[in-house]
């Protein structure tokens, strides 16, 4: 069965649904503990930048759309804005080989697949206190954003991605490109791009249905029908969760030596810091075993450089579209996850072994990239966990005693 599913769309991940399922619960437990540690639970983001594509008028006024930020006084001094602006911006040396492009409030390096917030901007948010779940943010505002994201999948040789064209005022009925049409295309890079964004969409939908607010009873509970409608009835969407998890795990596997020597010792006690490293070590081991994404298949054609530049430009646009999400909590998690996936792409498509060497390239990733990568992997691992829970609920409701 595994082979049947994998012929065609997931050619880059080989037969690893089963492999991932066999470690899924261990991976989820380890990540769940890790994202609760001080280093990984605080994410700094500028959530109030202007939407660069259209005048945003779809603000969600539901209480659940709001977030609470953390007072900087509670954040370790070395992470505060003043200190960060000294250490997070690249050194003169780095500037020479890695050109920085600045825009108001954000920047990107040539090697980046996303826009990063300037270190002087933004606030700290406690991700544990602001969980990704149902908020009530819905059509037409949410559809407009999804439509703009899927539009970025349409790139071709002659197109210039930045500045992007304005999104159309109206939203068509079908927001995403037809997956079958995607498969018919020859270009693997476009299929991967589509899979990444469709997988993000599926994972977000899974969390919304898992922690759903029942307006009749006033309680939070899993909503099976929501899951069936948005995910369960679409096997291709389910596959994209696996696809993204494997892609992220491959990045963590390649980053193993770098992450193992990264400085996490800035937060809690000696024991807490040792525990952070220990959990990370376990996750890297799992990533070595099942992170079987083959990045060498990407950007291998003659026009690879042109295509990679377009791919990068378009994914950067996706990260900027997050500024157009009209619900603070959705925007926060949208930023975390697009930054996490962009970090994985940089590791897989841009950096060779020498660049990944922690001794020669100590400042390879800034803290928010590391935090986003691990939290995004946790989001996908939690989605796989939720899929199993929904299966259990379905069986309990449908099987005779
Ligand atoms: P949507 O999920 O909006 O989908 C619209 C259309 O896209 C569907 O009709 C279908 O044609 C297509 N589609 C759906 N899923 C896929 C897929 N996986 N692959 C390909 N095509 C697909 N809401 C919350 O409650 N909490 C959140 O944390 C949250 N975060 C969000 C983050 C972002 C970045 C965005 C853009 C939206 C977020 N939302 C969130 C809104 C949520 O994603 C939905 O848009 C909303 O719940 C309305 O859902 P819907 O059923 O109308 O379909």
Boltz pocket constraint, residues with backbone or C-beta under 6 A from the ligand:
constraints:
  - pocket:
      binder: B
      contacts: [[A, 132], [A, 133], [A, 134], [A, 135], [A, 136], [A, 137], [A, 138], [A, 139], [A, 142], [A, 143], [A, 145], [A, 146], [A, 173], [A, 174], [A, 175], [A, 176], [A, 177], [A, 197], [A, 198], [A, 199], [A, 201], [A, 202], [A, 204], [A, 205], [A, 208], [A, 230], [A, 237], [A, 322], [A, 325], [A, 329], [A, 330], [A, 331], [A, 333], [A, 334]]
      max_distance: 6.0
